[in-house]
Amino acid sequence: MRRISQLLTPLTKTGSKTGSKTASKVATRAPAAPAPTAPATGFLTIGSTTYINPTGTYPLLHAPDGALTPIANDTDRPITIITESDLSPPPPALVLAPGERAETRSGDCVQVG
């Protein structure tokens, strides 16, 4: 029964005189994942899809007929077109500064920031 009451004890902040040792250890741990970055301001257009205030990574889907895929970076941050490859050295990434546009047949995803 002592174990159940100990599990139900609320977590307290470090330095508090109440609570168990386990609770104070839990309160001092670093976060498991880094805090998400703030989204970019503006629009990112990949093909015919437009993302508003994008953040993170977006897929780069190419037309089946091999036509060029347009990419427009109308955000306040640079974007990187990433191509995954087993080649050594890997192909260079294409970076678009804010306001730039490009058309490509290569690339697997677009990363903001």
Long-range contacts (C-beta under 8 A, 24 or more apart in sequence): 37-113, 39-112, 40-75, 40-76, 40-77, 40-112, 40-113, 41-75, 41-76, 42-74, 42-75, 42-76, 42-98, 43-72, 43-74, 43-75, 44-71, 44-72, 44-73, 44-74, 44-75, 44-79, 44-110, 44-112, 45-70, 45-71, 45-72, 45-74, 46-70, 46-71, 46-110, 54-112, 55-112, 55-113, 56-111, 56-112, 57-82, 57-109, 57-110, 57-111, 57-112, 58-109, 58-110, 58-111, 58-112, 59-108, 59-109, 59-110, 60-104, 60-107, 60-108, 60-109, 60-110, 62-105, 66-105, 68-103, 68-104, 68-105, 69-103, 69-104, 69-105, 69-107, 70-101, 70-102, 70-103, 71-96, 71-101, 71-102, 71-103, 71-104, 71-110, 72-101, 73-97, 73-98, 73-99, 73-100, 73-101, 74-98, 74-99, 75-112, 77-112, 77-113, 78-113, 79-110, 79-111, 79-112, 79-113, 80-110, 80-111, 81-106, 81-107, 81-109, 81-110, 82-107, 82-108, 82-109, 82-110, 82-111, 83-107, 83-108, 84-108
